Amino acid sequence: MGNSYGLVRKVRVIPIELTDFIGIALLSVLPALPLAATVMPVSEILKGVLRLLG
């Protein structure tokens, strides 16, 4: 019974960690980068990404 209580206490509201979410987001965006590079200069895309990360 004590082990069951411990497992329930470890349950999170969102079952995904931040690092997992960032990895999925990056892998989702990578295929769209060539298309974005045809519409916007690569330097502007990099500035936007750095602004989001910083």
Biopython code that builds the backbone (N, CA, C, O; Angstrom):
import numpy as np
from Bio.PDB.StructureBuilder import StructureBuilder

atoms = [
    (1, "MET", "N", (0.826, -1.188, 0.000)),
    (1, "MET", "CA", (0.000, 0.000, 0.000)),
    (1, "MET", "C", (0.873, 1.256, 0.000)),
    (1, "MET", "O", (0.517, 2.244, -0.642)),
    (2, "GLY", "N", (1.974, 1.240, 0.684)),
    (2, "GLY", "CA", (2.858, 2.396, 0.728)),
    (2, "GLY", "C", (3.475, 2.686, -0.633)),
    (2, "GLY", "O", (3.659, 3.847, -0.999)),
    (3, "ASN", "N", (3.796, 1.632, -1.386)),
    (3, "ASN", "CA", (4.361, 1.819, -2.720)),
    (3, "ASN", "C", (3.331, 2.465, -3.647)),
    (3, "ASN", "O", (3.690, 3.323, -4.454)),
    (4, "SER", "N", (2.082, 2.078, -3.551)),
    (4, "SER", "CA", (1.029, 2.667, -4.378)),
    (4, "SER", "C", (0.875, 4.150, -4.073)),
    (4, "SER", "O", (0.692, 4.951, -4.990)),
    (5, "TYR", "N", (0.944, 4.518, -2.835)),
    (5, "TYR", "CA", (0.833, 5.920, -2.440)),
    (5, "TYR", "C", (2.002, 6.724, -3.007)),
    (5, "TYR", "O", (1.820, 7.852, -3.465)),
    (6, "GLY", "N", (3.193, 6.144, -2.975)),
    (6, "GLY", "CA", (4.364, 6.816, -3.521)),
    (6, "GLY", "C", (4.248, 7.037, -5.019)),
    (6, "GLY", "O", (4.642, 8.088, -5.523)),
    (7, "LEU", "N", (3.711, 6.059, -5.736)),
    (7, "LEU", "CA", (3.524, 6.204, -7.178)),
    (7, "LEU", "C", (2.507, 7.293, -7.503)),
    (7, "LEU", "O", (2.707, 8.064, -8.442)),
    (8, "VAL", "N", (1.442, 7.363, -6.752)),
    (8, "VAL", "CA", (0.420, 8.380, -6.987)),
    (8, "VAL", "C", (0.979, 9.765, -6.719)),
    (8, "VAL", "O", (0.607, 10.716, -7.406)),
    (9, "ARG", "N", (1.848, 9.903, -5.754)),
    (9, "ARG", "CA", (2.447, 11.214, -5.456)),
    (9, "ARG", "C", (3.376, 11.679, -6.571)),
    (9, "ARG", "O", (3.571, 12.881, -6.753)),
    (10, "LYS", "N", (3.957, 10.729, -7.327)),
    (10, "LYS", "CA", (4.868, 11.081, -8.411)),
    (10, "LYS", "C", (4.140, 11.439, -9.713)),
    (10, "LYS", "O", (4.767, 11.952, -10.639)),
    (11, "VAL", "N", (2.859, 11.184, -9.800)),
    (11, "VAL", "CA", (2.101, 11.459, -11.026)),
    (11, "VAL", "C", (2.031, 12.961, -11.239)),
    (11, "VAL", "O", (1.753, 13.722, -10.313)),
    (12, "ARG", "N", (2.291, 13.381, -12.486)),
    (12, "ARG", "CA", (2.260, 14.804, -12.824)),
    (12, "ARG", "C", (1.002, 15.122, -13.613)),
    (12, "ARG", "O", (0.380, 14.233, -14.193)),
    (13, "VAL", "N", (0.637, 16.383, -13.631)),
    (13, "VAL", "CA", (-0.536, 16.822, -14.379)),
    (13, "VAL", "C", (-0.264, 16.690, -15.878)),
    (13, "VAL", "O", (-1.120, 16.220, -16.627)),
    (14, "ILE", "N", (0.928, 17.105, -16.312)),
    (14, "ILE", "CA", (1.320, 17.000, -17.707)),
    (14, "ILE", "C", (2.366, 15.892, -17.794)),
    (14, "ILE", "O", (3.439, 16.014, -17.203)),
    (15, "PRO", "N", (2.072, 14.815, -18.521)),
    (15, "PRO", "CA", (2.981, 13.663, -18.502)),
    (15, "PRO", "C", (4.184, 13.789, -19.435)),
    (15, "PRO", "O", (4.722, 12.773, -19.876)),
    (16, "ILE", "N", (4.613, 14.996, -19.741)),
    (16, "ILE", "CA", (5.764, 15.195, -20.617)),
    (16, "ILE", "C", (6.682, 16.228, -19.974)),
    (16, "ILE", "O", (6.221, 17.210, -19.392)),
    (17, "GLU", "N", (7.972, 15.995, -20.088)),
    (17, "GLU", "CA", (8.931, 16.935, -19.513)),
    (17, "GLU", "C", (9.243, 18.043, -20.512)),
    (17, "GLU", "O", (8.983, 17.899, -21.706)),
    (18, "LEU", "N", (9.788, 19.120, -20.035)),
    (18, "LEU", "CA", (10.104, 20.264, -20.883)),
    (18, "LEU", "C", (11.118, 19.901, -21.955)),
    (18, "LEU", "O", (11.002, 20.349, -23.095)),
    (19, "THR", "N", (12.111, 19.094, -21.603)),
    (19, "THR", "CA", (13.119, 18.713, -22.594)),
    (19, "THR", "C", (12.510, 17.872, -23.712)),
    (19, "THR", "O", (12.897, 18.011, -24.872)),
    (20, "ASP", "N", (11.566, 17.006, -23.376)),
    (20, "ASP", "CA", (10.873, 16.220, -24.397)),
    (20, "ASP", "C", (10.070, 17.127, -25.318)),
    (20, "ASP", "O", (10.062, 16.934, -26.534)),
    (21, "PHE", "N", (9.400, 18.107, -24.744)),
    (21, "PHE", "CA", (8.588, 19.027, -25.530)),
    (21, "PHE", "C", (9.463, 19.844, -26.487)),
    (21, "PHE", "O", (9.093, 20.050, -27.643)),
    (22, "ILE", "N", (10.608, 20.304, -26.013)),
    (22, "ILE", "CA", (11.520, 21.086, -26.861)),
    (22, "ILE", "C", (12.039, 20.220, -28.014)),
    (22, "ILE", "O", (12.126, 20.687, -29.150)),
    (23, "GLY", "N", (12.376, 18.987, -27.731)),
    (23, "GLY", "CA", (12.844, 18.080, -28.776)),
    (23, "GLY", "C", (11.794, 17.839, -29.841)),
    (23, "GLY", "O", (12.099, 17.862, -31.034)),
    (24, "ILE", "N", (10.564, 17.609, -29.424)),
    (24, "ILE", "CA", (9.467, 17.397, -30.372)),
    (24, "ILE", "C", (9.219, 18.649, -31.186)),
    (24, "ILE", "O", (8.990, 18.565, -32.393)),
    (25, "ALA", "N", (9.261, 19.811, -30.548)),
    (25, "ALA", "CA", (9.037, 21.068, -31.258)),
    (25, "ALA", "C", (10.120, 21.314, -32.301)),
    (25, "ALA", "O", (9.817, 21.729, -33.420)),
    (26, "LEU", "N", (11.378, 21.063, -31.948)),
    (26, "LEU", "CA", (12.469, 21.260, -32.900)),
    (26, "LEU", "C", (12.354, 20.309, -34.089)),
    (26, "LEU", "O", (12.550, 20.718, -35.233)),
    (27, "LEU", "N", (12.041, 19.058, -33.823)),
    (27, "LEU", "CA", (11.893, 18.098, -34.909)),
    (27, "LEU", "C", (10.693, 18.420, -35.793)),
    (27, "LEU", "O", (10.687, 18.076, -36.975)),
    (28, "SER", "N", (9.700, 19.060, -35.247)),
    (28, "SER", "CA", (8.534, 19.453, -36.037)),
    (28, "SER", "C", (8.837, 20.655, -36.923)),
    (28, "SER", "O", (8.301, 20.762, -38.026)),
    (29, "VAL", "N", (9.679, 21.547, -36.456)),
    (29, "VAL", "CA", (9.977, 22.775, -37.182)),
    (29, "VAL", "C", (11.051, 22.565, -38.255)),
    (29, "VAL", "O", (11.045, 23.269, -39.265)),
    (30, "LEU", "N", (11.956, 21.629, -38.062)),
    (30, "LEU", "CA", (13.065, 21.435, -38.991)),
    (30, "LEU", "C", (12.634, 21.254, -40.448)),
    (30, "LEU", "O", (13.257, 21.864, -41.317)),
    (31, "PRO", "N", (11.612, 20.456, -40.773)),
    (31, "PRO", "CA", (11.234, 20.311, -42.172)),
    (31, "PRO", "C", (10.706, 21.605, -42.799)),
    (31, "PRO", "O", (10.749, 21.745, -44.022)),
    (32, "ALA", "N", (10.221, 22.529, -42.017)),
    (32, "ALA", "CA", (9.666, 23.774, -42.548)),
    (32, "ALA", "C", (10.732, 24.846, -42.754)),
    (32, "ALA", "O", (10.441, 25.876, -43.363)),
    (33, "LEU", "N", (11.940, 24.644, -42.275)),
    (33, "LEU", "CA", (12.981, 25.664, -42.403)),
    (33, "LEU", "C", (13.349, 25.994, -43.852)),
    (33, "LEU", "O", (13.519, 27.174, -44.159)),
    (34, "PRO", "N", (13.481, 25.029, -44.753)),
    (34, "PRO", "CA", (13.780, 25.411, -46.143)),
    (34, "PRO", "C", (12.683, 26.278, -46.764)),
    (34, "PRO", "O", (12.979, 27.211, -47.510)),
    (35, "LEU", "N", (11.441, 25.977, -46.465)),
    (35, "LEU", "CA", (10.340, 26.797, -46.977)),
    (35, "LEU", "C", (10.394, 28.200, -46.382)),
    (35, "LEU", "O", (10.194, 29.185, -47.093)),
    (36, "ALA", "N", (10.659, 28.291, -45.108)),
    (36, "ALA", "CA", (10.758, 29.599, -44.459)),
    (36, "ALA", "C", (11.937, 30.387, -45.019)),
    (36, "ALA", "O", (11.874, 31.613, -45.103)),
    (37, "ALA", "N", (13.010, 29.702, -45.402)),
    (37, "ALA", "CA", (14.183, 30.381, -45.950)),
    (37, "ALA", "C", (13.894, 30.978, -47.325)),
    (37, "ALA", "O", (14.569, 31.920, -47.740)),
    (38, "THR", "N", (12.901, 30.443, -48.039)),
    (38, "THR", "CA", (12.545, 31.025, -49.333)),
    (38, "THR", "C", (11.700, 32.272, -49.157)),
    (38, "THR", "O", (11.659, 33.120, -50.049)),
    (39, "VAL", "N", (11.030, 32.398, -48.031)),
    (39, "VAL", "CA", (10.156, 33.547, -47.782)),
    (39, "VAL", "C", (10.884, 34.656, -47.039)),
    (39, "VAL", "O", (10.683, 35.835, -47.327)),
    (40, "MET", "N", (11.724, 34.285, -46.088)),
    (40, "MET", "CA", (12.443, 35.247, -45.252)),
    (40, "MET", "C", (13.942, 34.985, -45.345)),
    (40, "MET", "O", (14.353, 33.849, -45.583)),
    (41, "PRO", "N", (14.756, 36.007, -45.164)),
    (41, "PRO", "CA", (16.204, 35.765, -45.100)),
    (41, "PRO", "C", (16.567, 34.921, -43.883)),
    (41, "PRO", "O", (15.950, 35.038, -42.824)),
    (42, "VAL", "N", (17.564, 34.081, -44.051)),
    (42, "VAL", "CA", (17.976, 33.178, -42.971)),
    (42, "VAL", "C", (18.416, 33.967, -41.738)),
    (42, "VAL", "O", (18.192, 33.530, -40.609)),
    (43, "SER", "N", (19.035, 35.114, -41.948)),
    (43, "SER", "CA", (19.482, 35.914, -40.805)),
    (43, "SER", "C", (18.296, 36.369, -39.956)),
    (43, "SER", "O", (18.394, 36.407, -38.729)),
    (44, "GLU", "N", (17.181, 36.712, -40.592)),
    (44, "GLU", "CA", (15.985, 37.115, -39.833)),
    (44, "GLU", "C", (15.401, 35.934, -39.065)),
    (44, "GLU", "O", (14.932, 36.092, -37.938)),
    (45, "ILE", "N", (15.431, 34.764, -39.671)),
    (45, "ILE", "CA", (14.928, 33.567, -38.987)),
    (45, "ILE", "C", (15.779, 33.280, -37.752)),
    (45, "ILE", "O", (15.251, 32.992, -36.678)),
    (46, "LEU", "N", (17.097, 33.359, -37.913)),
    (46, "LEU", "CA", (17.997, 33.101, -36.777)),
    (46, "LEU", "C", (17.815, 34.143, -35.676)),
    (46, "LEU", "O", (17.856, 33.802, -34.494)),
    (47, "LYS", "N", (17.614, 35.407, -36.047)),
    (47, "LYS", "CA", (17.374, 36.441, -35.034)),
    (47, "LYS", "C", (16.101, 36.141, -34.252)),
    (47, "LYS", "O", (16.068, 36.302, -33.032)),
    (48, "GLY", "N", (15.057, 35.709, -34.945)),
    (48, "GLY", "CA", (13.804, 35.360, -34.268)),
    (48, "GLY", "C", (13.964, 34.193, -33.333)),
    (48, "GLY", "O", (13.422, 34.199, -32.227)),
    (49, "VAL", "N", (14.711, 33.176, -33.767)),
    (49, "VAL", "CA", (14.941, 32.002, -32.916)),
    (49, "VAL", "C", (15.740, 32.386, -31.683)),
    (49, "VAL", "O", (15.419, 31.963, -30.572)),
    (50, "LEU", "N", (16.783, 33.187, -31.878)),
    (50, "LEU", "CA", (17.591, 33.617, -30.736)),
    (50, "LEU", "C", (16.798, 34.483, -29.768)),
    (50, "LEU", "O", (17.007, 34.415, -28.557)),
    (51, "ARG", "N", (15.890, 35.295, -30.293)),
    (51, "ARG", "CA", (15.049, 36.124, -29.447)),
    (51, "ARG", "C", (14.118, 35.244, -28.597)),
    (51, "ARG", "O", (13.872, 35.537, -27.427)),
    (52, "LEU", "N", (13.608, 34.165, -29.203)),
    (52, "LEU", "CA", (12.742, 33.238, -28.452)),
    (52, "LEU", "C", (13.519, 32.503, -27.363)),
    (52, "LEU", "O", (13.009, 32.295, -26.262)),
    (53, "LEU", "N", (14.745, 32.114, -27.672)),
    (53, "LEU", "CA", (15.541, 31.377, -26.694)),
    (53, "LEU", "C", (16.118, 32.262, -25.604)),
    (53, "LEU", "O", (16.345, 31.801, -24.485)),
    (54, "GLY", "N", (16.357, 33.526, -25.919)),
    (54, "GLY", "CA", (17.020, 34.436, -24.970)),
    (54, "GLY", "C", (16.105, 35.155, -24.122)),
    (54, "GLY", "O", (16.533, 35.948, -23.284)),
]
sb = StructureBuilder()
sb.init_structure("model")
sb.init_model(0)
sb.init_chain("A")
sb.init_seg("    ")
for serial, (resi, resn, name, xyz) in enumerate(atoms, 1):
    if name == "N":
        sb.init_residue(resn, " ", resi, " ")
    sb.init_atom(name, np.array(xyz, "f"), 0.0, 1.0, " ", f" {name:<3s}", serial, name[0])
structure = sb.get_structure()
